[in-house]
Amino acid sequence: MIQLATHFGLPVSTTHVIASAIMGVGASKRLSAVRWGVAGNIVVAWVLTLPVCALFAWGCYSVVALLT
């Protein structure tokens, strides 16, 4: 995942790196060592973070624009 993000020039945080590394180490021992449901939730959270933050920022801007 990190190499893919780097290839496309996408930013990754230390949280991305650590979580991916832990999943990779677990998967290298055996695939059942990773809780794939939790891993899926992490990926969904990563994907939803930017759009949710953008909507929140737009909402804050709209409130401030109405008050000024």
All heavy atoms as TSV, in Angstrom:
chain	resi	resn	atom	element	x	y	z
A	1	MET	N	N	0.823	-1.177	0.000
A	1	MET	CA	C	0.000	0.000	0.000
A	1	MET	C	C	0.880	1.260	0.000
A	1	MET	O	O	0.593	2.205	-0.692
A	1	MET	CB	C	-0.935	-0.018	1.204
A	1	MET	CG	C	-1.798	1.218	1.288
A	1	MET	SD	S	-2.956	1.202	2.628
A	1	MET	CE	C	-4.332	0.433	1.821
A	2	ILE	N	N	1.921	1.242	0.801
A	2	ILE	CA	C	2.808	2.404	0.894
A	2	ILE	C	C	3.517	2.636	-0.433
A	2	ILE	O	O	3.625	3.770	-0.900
A	2	ILE	CB	C	3.820	2.223	2.034
A	2	ILE	CG1	C	3.075	2.142	3.367
A	2	ILE	CG2	C	4.834	3.346	2.058
A	2	ILE	CD1	C	3.913	1.623	4.499
A	3	GLN	N	N	3.985	1.572	-1.042
A	3	GLN	CA	C	4.672	1.715	-2.321
A	3	GLN	C	C	3.717	2.209	-3.400
A	3	GLN	O	O	4.097	3.009	-4.252
A	3	GLN	CB	C	5.303	0.388	-2.731
A	3	GLN	CG	C	6.470	0.013	-1.847
A	3	GLN	CD	C	7.021	-1.360	-2.176
A	3	GLN	OE1	O	6.368	-2.162	-2.823
A	3	GLN	NE2	N	8.233	-1.623	-1.722
A	4	LEU	N	N	2.473	1.760	-3.355
A	4	LEU	CA	C	1.474	2.213	-4.323
A	4	LEU	C	C	1.195	3.702	-4.134
A	4	LEU	O	O	1.144	4.456	-5.109
A	4	LEU	CB	C	0.184	1.399	-4.162
A	4	LEU	CG	C	-0.898	1.637	-5.192
A	4	LEU	CD1	C	-0.419	1.204	-6.569
A	4	LEU	CD2	C	-2.149	0.870	-4.811
A	5	ALA	N	N	1.035	4.132	-2.893
A	5	ALA	CA	C	0.800	5.546	-2.616
A	5	ALA	C	C	1.997	6.390	-3.049
A	5	ALA	O	O	1.830	7.462	-3.635
A	5	ALA	CB	C	0.510	5.749	-1.133
A	6	THR	N	N	3.190	5.909	-2.774
A	6	THR	CA	C	4.399	6.630	-3.164
A	6	THR	C	C	4.505	6.725	-4.681
A	6	THR	O	O	4.867	7.770	-5.215
A	6	THR	CB	C	5.642	5.943	-2.588
A	6	THR	OG1	O	5.505	5.865	-1.164
A	6	THR	CG2	C	6.906	6.695	-2.932
A	7	HIS	N	N	4.161	5.656	-5.360
A	7	HIS	CA	C	4.215	5.646	-6.823
A	7	HIS	C	C	3.325	6.732	-7.413
A	7	HIS	O	O	3.692	7.405	-8.363
A	7	HIS	CB	C	3.809	4.269	-7.362
A	7	HIS	CG	C	3.698	4.214	-8.853
A	7	HIS	ND1	N	4.815	4.206	-9.663
A	7	HIS	CD2	C	2.625	4.189	-9.673
A	7	HIS	CE1	C	4.417	4.174	-10.930
A	7	HIS	NE2	N	3.094	4.157	-10.954
A	8	PHE	N	N	2.140	6.913	-6.830
A	8	PHE	CA	C	1.198	7.912	-7.337
A	8	PHE	C	C	1.377	9.282	-6.681
A	8	PHE	O	O	0.626	10.212	-6.947
A	8	PHE	CB	C	-0.241	7.425	-7.151
A	8	PHE	CG	C	-0.601	6.301	-8.069
A	8	PHE	CD1	C	-0.787	5.028	-7.571
A	8	PHE	CD2	C	-0.735	6.504	-9.435
A	8	PHE	CE1	C	-1.118	3.975	-8.412
A	8	PHE	CE2	C	-1.055	5.460	-10.285
A	8	PHE	CZ	C	-1.246	4.197	-9.779
A	9	GLY	N	N	2.364	9.414	-5.802
A	9	GLY	CA	C	2.631	10.696	-5.171
A	9	GLY	C	C	1.629	11.079	-4.105
A	9	GLY	O	O	1.455	12.256	-3.806
A	10	LEU	N	N	0.940	10.098	-3.523
A	10	LEU	CA	C	-0.040	10.368	-2.485
A	10	LEU	C	C	0.642	10.442	-1.126
A	10	LEU	O	O	1.584	9.704	-0.856
A	10	LEU	CB	C	-1.105	9.263	-2.461
A	10	LEU	CG	C	-1.884	9.058	-3.754
A	10	LEU	CD1	C	-2.746	7.819	-3.656
A	10	LEU	CD2	C	-2.739	10.275	-4.036
A	11	PRO	N	N	0.174	11.325	-0.273
A	11	PRO	CA	C	0.795	11.414	1.053
A	11	PRO	C	C	0.391	10.239	1.933
A	11	PRO	O	O	-0.730	9.741	1.847
A	11	PRO	CB	C	0.238	12.725	1.611
A	11	PRO	CG	C	-1.065	12.897	0.919
A	11	PRO	CD	C	-0.892	12.301	-0.452
A	12	VAL	N	N	1.301	9.788	2.751
A	12	VAL	CA	C	1.001	8.759	3.742
A	12	VAL	C	C	1.513	9.238	5.097
A	12	VAL	O	O	2.536	9.904	5.178
A	12	VAL	CB	C	1.631	7.389	3.390
A	12	VAL	CG1	C	0.967	6.759	2.197
A	12	VAL	CG2	C	3.109	7.506	3.145
A	13	SER	N	N	0.784	8.900	6.131
A	13	SER	CA	C	1.186	9.311	7.467
A	13	SER	C	C	1.906	8.163	8.164
A	13	SER	O	O	1.933	7.030	7.674
A	13	SER	CB	C	-0.043	9.707	8.282
A	13	SER	OG	O	-0.835	8.565	8.557
A	14	THR	N	N	2.475	8.468	9.326
A	14	THR	CA	C	3.121	7.409	10.092
A	14	THR	C	C	2.102	6.359	10.520
A	14	THR	O	O	2.439	5.182	10.631
A	14	THR	CB	C	3.819	7.985	11.337
A	14	THR	OG1	O	2.887	8.757	12.086
A	14	THR	CG2	C	4.994	8.850	10.950
A	15	THR	N	N	0.862	6.775	10.717
A	15	THR	CA	C	-0.191	5.815	11.060
A	15	THR	C	C	-0.398	4.816	9.926
A	15	THR	O	O	-0.548	3.618	10.162
A	15	THR	CB	C	-1.515	6.543	11.357
A	15	THR	OG1	O	-1.281	7.519	12.365
A	15	THR	CG2	C	-2.584	5.584	11.803
A	16	HIS	N	N	-0.416	5.311	8.681
A	16	HIS	CA	C	-0.537	4.421	7.523
A	16	HIS	C	C	0.612	3.421	7.497
A	16	HIS	O	O	0.415	2.222	7.286
A	16	HIS	CB	C	-0.513	5.215	6.210
A	16	HIS	CG	C	-1.711	6.045	5.957
A	16	HIS	ND1	N	-1.683	7.394	6.103
A	16	HIS	CD2	C	-2.963	5.731	5.551
A	16	HIS	CE1	C	-2.863	7.884	5.801
A	16	HIS	NE2	N	-3.666	6.888	5.476
A	17	VAL	N	N	1.814	3.932	7.703
A	17	VAL	CA	C	3.007	3.088	7.626
A	17	VAL	C	C	2.994	2.026	8.718
A	17	VAL	O	O	3.234	0.842	8.456
A	17	VAL	CB	C	4.285	3.955	7.717
A	17	VAL	CG1	C	5.523	3.088	7.782
A	17	VAL	CG2	C	4.353	4.911	6.541
A	18	ILE	N	N	2.701	2.432	9.955
A	18	ILE	CA	C	2.721	1.486	11.072
A	18	ILE	C	C	1.637	0.425	10.913
A	18	ILE	O	O	1.901	-0.776	11.068
A	18	ILE	CB	C	2.572	2.240	12.410
A	18	ILE	CG1	C	3.827	3.072	12.668
A	18	ILE	CG2	C	2.319	1.277	13.557
A	18	ILE	CD1	C	3.679	4.070	13.792
A	19	ALA	N	N	0.411	0.847	10.595
A	19	ALA	CA	C	-0.685	-0.119	10.448
A	19	ALA	C	C	-0.403	-1.094	9.305
A	19	ALA	O	O	-0.634	-2.304	9.439
A	19	ALA	CB	C	-2.003	0.615	10.217
A	20	SER	N	N	0.098	-0.575	8.192
A	20	SER	CA	C	0.420	-1.450	7.058
A	20	SER	C	C	1.539	-2.421	7.406
A	20	SER	O	O	1.494	-3.594	7.022
A	20	SER	CB	C	0.824	-0.612	5.842
A	20	SER	OG	O	-0.232	0.217	5.449
A	21	ALA	N	N	2.533	-1.939	8.131
A	21	ALA	CA	C	3.658	-2.805	8.515
A	21	ALA	C	C	3.182	-3.916	9.446
A	21	ALA	O	O	3.579	-5.081	9.288
A	21	ALA	CB	C	4.749	-1.985	9.182
A	22	ILE	N	N	2.339	-3.572	10.407
A	22	ILE	CA	C	1.835	-4.595	11.336
A	22	ILE	C	C	1.007	-5.632	10.595
A	22	ILE	O	O	1.148	-6.835	10.833
A	22	ILE	CB	C	1.027	-3.927	12.470
A	22	ILE	CG1	C	1.975	-3.135	13.372
A	22	ILE	CG2	C	0.248	-4.958	13.271
A	22	ILE	CD1	C	1.285	-2.252	14.380
A	23	MET	N	N	0.148	-5.188	9.676
A	23	MET	CA	C	-0.637	-6.148	8.891
A	23	MET	C	C	0.265	-7.013	8.019
A	23	MET	O	O	0.042	-8.212	7.880
A	23	MET	CB	C	-1.660	-5.408	8.025
A	23	MET	CG	C	-2.836	-4.889	8.802
A	23	MET	SD	S	-4.121	-4.195	7.764
A	23	MET	CE	C	-3.450	-2.587	7.432
A	24	GLY	N	N	1.311	-6.392	7.444
A	24	GLY	CA	C	2.236	-7.150	6.599
A	24	GLY	C	C	2.993	-8.205	7.374
A	24	GLY	O	O	3.156	-9.336	6.910
A	25	VAL	N	N	3.455	-7.868	8.572
A	25	VAL	CA	C	4.175	-8.837	9.405
A	25	VAL	C	C	3.247	-9.978	9.802
A	25	VAL	O	O	3.623	-11.154	9.741
A	25	VAL	CB	C	4.775	-8.142	10.651
A	25	VAL	CG1	C	5.274	-9.162	11.652
A	25	VAL	CG2	C	5.896	-7.213	10.239
A	26	GLY	N	N	2.031	-9.630	10.207
A	26	GLY	CA	C	1.067	-10.680	10.568
A	26	GLY	C	C	0.751	-11.590	9.399
A	26	GLY	O	O	0.693	-12.812	9.536
A	27	ALA	N	N	0.560	-11.003	8.233
A	27	ALA	CA	C	0.244	-11.799	7.041
A	27	ALA	C	C	1.417	-12.661	6.606
A	27	ALA	O	O	1.219	-13.733	6.032
A	27	ALA	CB	C	-0.193	-10.879	5.902
A	28	SER	N	N	2.647	-12.204	6.868
A	28	SER	CA	C	3.805	-13.004	6.464
A	28	SER	C	C	3.948	-14.264	7.316
A	28	SER	O	O	4.489	-15.266	6.859
A	28	SER	CB	C	5.091	-12.175	6.538
A	28	SER	OG	O	5.439	-11.926	7.883
A	29	LYS	N	N	3.461	-14.208	8.557
A	29	LYS	CA	C	3.497	-15.412	9.399
A	29	LYS	C	C	2.416	-16.390	8.956
A	29	LYS	O	O	2.680	-17.543	8.713
A	29	LYS	CB	C	3.325	-15.034	10.860
A	29	LYS	CG	C	4.497	-14.230	11.383
A	29	LYS	CD	C	4.497	-14.157	12.866
A	29	LYS	CE	C	5.721	-13.374	13.306
A	29	LYS	NZ	N	6.613	-14.134	14.113
A	30	ARG	N	N	1.191	-15.888	8.877
A	30	ARG	CA	C	0.070	-16.651	8.307
A	30	ARG	C	C	-1.080	-15.683	8.107
A	30	ARG	O	O	-1.276	-14.748	8.886
A	30	ARG	CB	C	-0.325	-17.833	9.186
A	30	ARG	CG	C	-0.816	-17.496	10.553
A	30	ARG	CD	C	-1.152	-18.778	11.338
A	30	ARG	NE	N	-2.009	-18.479	12.450
A	30	ARG	CZ	C	-1.587	-17.987	13.612
A	30	ARG	NH1	N	-0.307	-17.749	13.804
A	30	ARG	NH2	N	-2.450	-17.733	14.570
A	31	LEU	N	N	-1.844	-15.882	7.053
A	31	LEU	CA	C	-2.908	-14.944	6.710
A	31	LEU	C	C	-3.977	-14.854	7.799
A	31	LEU	O	O	-4.583	-13.809	7.991
A	31	LEU	CB	C	-3.542	-15.320	5.373
A	31	LEU	CG	C	-2.676	-15.049	4.144
A	31	LEU	CD1	C	-3.369	-15.546	2.886
A	31	LEU	CD2	C	-2.362	-13.575	4.018
A	32	SER	N	N	-4.190	-15.932	8.506
A	32	SER	CA	C	-5.218	-15.910	9.556
A	32	SER	C	C	-4.775	-15.135	10.791
A	32	SER	O	O	-5.578	-14.890	11.689
A	32	SER	CB	C	-5.614	-17.334	9.940
A	32	SER	OG	O	-4.501	-18.019	10.494
A	33	ALA	N	N	-3.498	-14.723	10.846
A	33	ALA	CA	C	-3.002	-13.955	11.991
A	33	ALA	C	C	-3.499	-12.511	11.964
A	33	ALA	O	O	-3.448	-11.819	12.968
A	33	ALA	CB	C	-1.479	-13.976	12.022
A	34	VAL	N	N	-3.971	-12.074	10.812
A	34	VAL	CA	C	-4.464	-10.699	10.668
A	34	VAL	C	C	-5.977	-10.710	10.790
A	34	VAL	O	O	-6.651	-11.550	10.204
A	34	VAL	CB	C	-4.053	-10.113	9.296
A	34	VAL	CG1	C	-4.613	-8.712	9.114
A	34	VAL	CG2	C	-2.549	-10.123	9.141
A	35	ARG	N	N	-6.495	-9.795	11.560
A	35	ARG	CA	C	-7.949	-9.622	11.638
A	35	ARG	C	C	-8.368	-8.756	10.455
A	35	ARG	O	O	-8.306	-7.526	10.504
A	35	ARG	CB	C	-8.340	-8.973	12.958
A	35	ARG	CG	C	-8.066	-9.846	14.139
A	35	ARG	CD	C	-8.552	-9.183	15.388
A	35	ARG	NE	N	-8.276	-10.028	16.540
A	35	ARG	CZ	C	-8.460	-9.647	17.772
A	35	ARG	NH1	N	-8.902	-8.434	18.035
A	35	ARG	NH2	N	-8.190	-10.472	18.756
A	36	TRP	N	N	-8.781	-9.409	9.386
A	36	TRP	CA	C	-9.046	-8.711	8.137
A	36	TRP	C	C	-10.246	-7.786	8.233
A	36	TRP	O	O	-10.318	-6.790	7.510
A	36	TRP	CB	C	-9.187	-9.707	6.997
A	36	TRP	CG	C	-7.867	-10.360	6.711
A	36	TRP	CD1	C	-7.511	-11.634	7.014
A	36	TRP	CD2	C	-6.712	-9.754	6.130
A	36	TRP	NE1	N	-6.196	-11.859	6.648
A	36	TRP	CE2	C	-5.686	-10.724	6.104
A	36	TRP	CE3	C	-6.435	-8.482	5.628
A	36	TRP	CZ2	C	-4.424	-10.453	5.587
A	36	TRP	CZ3	C	-5.173	-8.229	5.121
A	36	TRP	CH2	C	-4.185	-9.211	5.104
A	37	GLY	N	N	-11.173	-8.080	9.127
A	37	GLY	CA	C	-12.305	-7.171	9.339
A	37	GLY	C	C	-11.837	-5.833	9.886
A	37	GLY	O	O	-12.280	-4.767	9.448
A	38	VAL	N	N	-10.914	-5.891	10.850
A	38	VAL	CA	C	-10.343	-4.667	11.416
A	38	VAL	C	C	-9.528	-3.938	10.348
A	38	VAL	O	O	-9.603	-2.710	10.224
A	38	VAL	CB	C	-9.480	-4.979	12.656
A	38	VAL	CG1	C	-8.768	-3.743	13.155
A	38	VAL	CG2	C	-10.326	-5.596	13.753
A	39	ALA	N	N	-8.759	-4.677	9.574
A	39	ALA	CA	C	-7.972	-4.070	8.500
A	39	ALA	C	C	-8.882	-3.372	7.496
A	39	ALA	O	O	-8.581	-2.264	7.031
A	39	ALA	CB	C	-7.124	-5.128	7.795
A	40	GLY	N	N	-9.992	-3.989	7.175
A	40	GLY	CA	C	-10.965	-3.361	6.268
A	40	GLY	C	C	-11.540	-2.086	6.845
A	40	GLY	O	O	-11.712	-1.089	6.132
A	41	ASN	N	N	-11.824	-2.100	8.141
A	41	ASN	CA	C	-12.331	-0.885	8.791
A	41	ASN	C	C	-11.304	0.238	8.744
A	41	ASN	O	O	-11.658	1.406	8.563
A	41	ASN	CB	C	-12.721	-1.178	10.239
A	41	ASN	CG	C	-13.956	-2.029	10.350
A	41	ASN	OD1	O	-14.744	-2.129	9.427
A	41	ASN	ND2	N	-14.118	-2.678	11.490
A	42	ILE	N	N	-10.039	-0.107	8.907
A	42	ILE	CA	C	-8.973	0.896	8.836
A	42	ILE	C	C	-8.924	1.514	7.443
A	42	ILE	O	O	-8.835	2.733	7.289
A	42	ILE	CB	C	-7.608	0.277	9.215
A	42	ILE	CG1	C	-7.584	-0.081	10.702
A	42	ILE	CG2	C	-6.457	1.209	8.862
A	42	ILE	CD1	C	-6.384	-0.910	11.137
A	43	VAL	N	N	-9.005	0.683	6.421
A	43	VAL	CA	C	-8.957	1.184	5.049
A	43	VAL	C	C	-10.156	2.084	4.762
A	43	VAL	O	O	-10.021	3.155	4.152
A	43	VAL	CB	C	-8.866	0.017	4.039
A	43	VAL	CG1	C	-9.035	0.505	2.615
A	43	VAL	CG2	C	-7.547	-0.715	4.196
A	44	VAL	N	N	-11.335	1.675	5.202
A	44	VAL	CA	C	-12.529	2.499	5.008
A	44	VAL	C	C	-12.363	3.846	5.701
A	44	VAL	O	O	-12.692	4.897	5.141
A	44	VAL	CB	C	-13.798	1.765	5.509
A	44	VAL	CG1	C	-14.993	2.702	5.569
A	44	VAL	CG2	C	-14.110	0.581	4.617
A	45	ALA	N	N	-11.819	3.839	6.914
A	45	ALA	CA	C	-11.591	5.092	7.638
A	45	ALA	C	C	-10.608	5.979	6.880
A	45	ALA	O	O	-10.804	7.199	6.798
A	45	ALA	CB	C	-11.078	4.798	9.038
A	46	TRP	N	N	-9.542	5.395	6.314
A	46	TRP	CA	C	-8.578	6.181	5.547
A	46	TRP	C	C	-9.248	6.815	4.327
A	46	TRP	O	O	-8.993	7.963	4.006
A	46	TRP	CB	C	-7.421	5.311	5.082
A	46	TRP	CG	C	-6.459	4.909	6.154
A	46	TRP	CD1	C	-6.308	5.469	7.386
A	46	TRP	CD2	C	-5.508	3.857	6.077
A	46	TRP	NE1	N	-5.315	4.822	8.087
A	46	TRP	CE2	C	-4.803	3.824	7.310
A	46	TRP	CE3	C	-5.170	2.923	5.102
A	46	TRP	CZ2	C	-3.795	2.913	7.575
A	46	TRP	CZ3	C	-4.155	2.015	5.368
A	46	TRP	CH2	C	-3.479	2.021	6.584
A	47	VAL	N	N	-10.086	6.054	3.646
A	47	VAL	CA	C	-10.728	6.551	2.429
A	47	VAL	C	C	-11.744	7.648	2.758
A	47	VAL	O	O	-11.872	8.623	2.019
A	47	VAL	CB	C	-11.390	5.384	1.660
A	47	VAL	CG1	C	-12.262	5.885	0.536
A	47	VAL	CG2	C	-10.326	4.433	1.129
A	48	LEU	N	N	-12.456	7.508	3.864
A	48	LEU	CA	C	-13.501	8.475	4.211
A	48	LEU	C	C	-12.971	9.746	4.874
A	48	LEU	O	O	-13.688	10.748	4.935
A	48	LEU	CB	C	-14.527	7.818	5.136
A	48	LEU	CG	C	-15.404	6.739	4.517
A	48	LEU	CD1	C	-16.353	6.171	5.554
A	48	LEU	CD2	C	-16.183	7.287	3.329
A	49	THR	N	N	-11.755	9.728	5.352
A	49	THR	CA	C	-11.233	10.868	6.106
A	49	THR	C	C	-11.247	12.156	5.287
A	49	THR	O	O	-11.750	13.183	5.758
A	49	THR	CB	C	-9.812	10.575	6.603
A	49	THR	OG1	O	-9.867	9.465	7.490
A	49	THR	CG2	C	-9.218	11.764	7.320
A	50	LEU	N	N	-10.708	12.152	4.090
A	50	LEU	CA	C	-10.629	13.379	3.299
A	50	LEU	C	C	-11.995	13.937	2.919
A	50	LEU	O	O	-12.236	15.134	3.115
A	50	LEU	CB	C	-9.773	13.158	2.053
A	50	LEU	CG	C	-8.276	13.252	2.290
A	50	LEU	CD1	C	-7.512	12.944	1.003
A	50	LEU	CD2	C	-7.878	14.610	2.810
A	51	PRO	N	N	-12.916	13.147	2.387
A	51	PRO	CA	C	-14.218	13.724	2.047
A	51	PRO	C	C	-14.972	14.259	3.269
A	51	PRO	O	O	-15.600	15.312	3.196
A	51	PRO	CB	C	-14.991	12.571	1.398
A	51	PRO	CG	C	-14.001	11.552	1.052
A	51	PRO	CD	C	-12.812	11.756	1.923
A	52	VAL	N	N	-14.904	13.557	4.386
A	52	VAL	CA	C	-15.593	14.013	5.588
A	52	VAL	C	C	-14.973	15.314	6.090
A	52	VAL	O	O	-15.698	16.249	6.470
A	52	VAL	CB	C	-15.577	12.922	6.683
A	52	VAL	CG1	C	-16.058	13.459	8.010
A	52	VAL	CG2	C	-16.430	11.743	6.251
A	53	CYS	N	N	-13.654	15.404	6.074
A	53	CYS	CA	C	-12.992	16.641	6.488
A	53	CYS	C	C	-13.345	17.790	5.546
A	53	CYS	O	O	-13.540	18.927	5.995
A	53	CYS	CB	C	-11.483	16.448	6.536
A	53	CYS	SG	S	-10.952	15.421	7.912
A	54	ALA	N	N	-13.426	17.513	4.266
A	54	ALA	CA	C	-13.798	18.554	3.302
A	54	ALA	C	C	-15.220	19.048	3.560
A	54	ALA	O	O	-15.481	20.256	3.533
A	54	ALA	CB	C	-13.666	18.025	1.872
A	55	LEU	N	N	-16.140	18.138	3.819
A	55	LEU	CA	C	-17.523	18.541	4.122
A	55	LEU	C	C	-17.599	19.334	5.419
A	55	LEU	O	O	-18.331	20.332	5.512
A	55	LEU	CB	C	-18.430	17.310	4.212
A	55	LEU	CG	C	-18.773	16.651	2.887
A	55	LEU	CD1	C	-19.536	15.341	3.125
A	55	LEU	CD2	C	-19.601	17.584	2.026
A	56	PHE	N	N	-16.846	18.927	6.410
A	56	PHE	CA	C	-16.819	19.645	7.676
A	56	PHE	C	C	-16.261	21.058	7.481
A	56	PHE	O	O	-16.815	22.031	8.012
A	56	PHE	CB	C	-15.985	18.873	8.707
A	56	PHE	CG	C	-15.952	19.520	10.054
A	56	PHE	CD1	C	-17.052	19.490	10.886
A	56	PHE	CD2	C	-14.808	20.166	10.490
A	56	PHE	CE1	C	-17.022	20.090	12.132
A	56	PHE	CE2	C	-14.761	20.767	11.729
A	56	PHE	CZ	C	-15.880	20.732	12.559
A	57	ALA	N	N	-15.188	21.177	6.722
A	57	ALA	CA	C	-14.599	22.488	6.456
A	57	ALA	C	C	-15.575	23.371	5.690
A	57	ALA	O	O	-15.717	24.561	5.983
A	57	ALA	CB	C	-13.292	22.336	5.677
A	58	TRP	N	N	-16.257	22.803	4.711
A	58	TRP	CA	C	-17.262	23.561	3.957
A	58	TRP	C	C	-18.373	24.046	4.881
A	58	TRP	O	O	-18.819	25.198	4.777
A	58	TRP	CB	C	-17.841	22.699	2.840
A	58	TRP	CG	C	-18.982	23.350	2.123
A	58	TRP	CD1	C	-18.909	24.316	1.155
A	58	TRP	CD2	C	-20.358	23.103	2.336
A	58	TRP	NE1	N	-20.173	24.672	0.765
A	58	TRP	CE2	C	-21.089	23.941	1.475
A	58	TRP	CE3	C	-21.070	22.253	3.176
A	58	TRP	CZ2	C	-22.466	23.952	1.425
A	58	TRP	CZ3	C	-22.457	22.265	3.127
A	58	TRP	CH2	C	-23.136	23.102	2.262
A	59	GLY	N	N	-18.825	23.183	5.780
A	59	GLY	CA	C	-19.863	23.580	6.739
A	59	GLY	C	C	-19.398	24.708	7.649
A	59	GLY	O	O	-20.130	25.676	7.883
A	60	CYS	N	N	-18.185	24.610	8.150
A	60	CYS	CA	C	-17.635	25.678	8.998
A	60	CYS	C	C	-17.520	26.976	8.222
A	60	CYS	O	O	-17.875	28.049	8.721
A	60	CYS	CB	C	-16.267	25.268	9.544
A	60	CYS	SG	S	-16.340	23.959	10.774
A	61	TYR	N	N	-17.046	26.890	7.001
A	61	TYR	CA	C	-16.923	28.080	6.165
A	61	TYR	C	C	-18.292	28.705	5.913
A	61	TYR	O	O	-18.447	29.929	5.970
A	61	TYR	CB	C	-16.253	27.738	4.835
A	61	TYR	CG	C	-16.225	28.897	3.877
A	61	TYR	CD1	C	-15.253	29.883	3.998
A	61	TYR	CD2	C	-17.159	29.009	2.864
A	61	TYR	CE1	C	-15.228	30.961	3.124
A	61	TYR	CE2	C	-17.155	30.081	2.001
A	61	TYR	CZ	C	-16.180	31.056	2.132
A	61	TYR	OH	O	-16.159	32.116	1.278
A	62	SER	N	N	-19.285	27.875	5.654
A	62	SER	CA	C	-20.638	28.382	5.387
A	62	SER	C	C	-21.204	29.113	6.595
A	62	SER	O	O	-21.819	30.178	6.458
A	62	SER	CB	C	-21.567	27.228	4.999
A	62	SER	OG	O	-21.126	26.630	3.807
A	63	VAL	N	N	-20.983	28.572	7.772
A	63	VAL	CA	C	-21.470	29.218	9.005
A	63	VAL	C	C	-20.762	30.562	9.196
A	63	VAL	O	O	-21.406	31.578	9.495
A	63	VAL	CB	C	-21.274	28.300	10.216
A	63	VAL	CG1	C	-21.516	29.043	11.525
A	63	VAL	CG2	C	-22.196	27.092	10.117
A	64	VAL	N	N	-19.463	30.582	9.029
A	64	VAL	CA	C	-18.700	31.821	9.200
A	64	VAL	C	C	-19.116	32.845	8.157
A	64	VAL	O	O	-19.255	34.045	8.448
A	64	VAL	CB	C	-17.180	31.548	9.162
A	64	VAL	CG1	C	-16.385	32.835	9.103
A	64	VAL	CG2	C	-16.766	30.713	10.368
A	65	ALA	N	N	-19.334	32.397	6.909
A	65	ALA	CA	C	-19.735	33.314	5.844
A	65	ALA	C	C	-21.106	33.931	6.153
A	65	ALA	O	O	-21.353	35.099	5.819
A	65	ALA	CB	C	-19.767	32.583	4.505
A	66	LEU	N	N	-21.997	33.174	6.767
A	66	LEU	CA	C	-23.313	33.717	7.128
A	66	LEU	C	C	-23.212	34.741	8.250
A	66	LEU	O	O	-24.006	35.672	8.323
A	66	LEU	CB	C	-24.247	32.585	7.541
A	66	LEU	CG	C	-24.779	31.693	6.432
A	66	LEU	CD1	C	-25.578	30.537	7.028
A	66	LEU	CD2	C	-25.634	32.480	5.458
A	67	LEU	N	N	-22.256	34.558	9.139
A	67	LEU	CA	C	-22.128	35.436	10.287
A	67	LEU	C	C	-21.366	36.724	9.972
A	67	LEU	O	O	-21.406	37.659	10.769
A	67	LEU	CB	C	-21.426	34.703	11.445
A	67	LEU	CG	C	-22.192	33.498	12.011
A	67	LEU	CD1	C	-21.348	32.784	13.055
A	67	LEU	CD2	C	-23.529	33.929	12.584
A	68	THR	N	N	-20.678	36.755	8.850
A	68	THR	CA	C	-19.905	37.962	8.536
A	68	THR	C	C	-20.576	38.794	7.486
A	68	THR	O	O	-21.464	38.462	6.822
A	68	THR	CB	C	-18.487	37.607	8.062
A	68	THR	OG1	O	-18.555	36.755	6.924
A	68	THR	CG2	C	-17.712	36.955	9.175
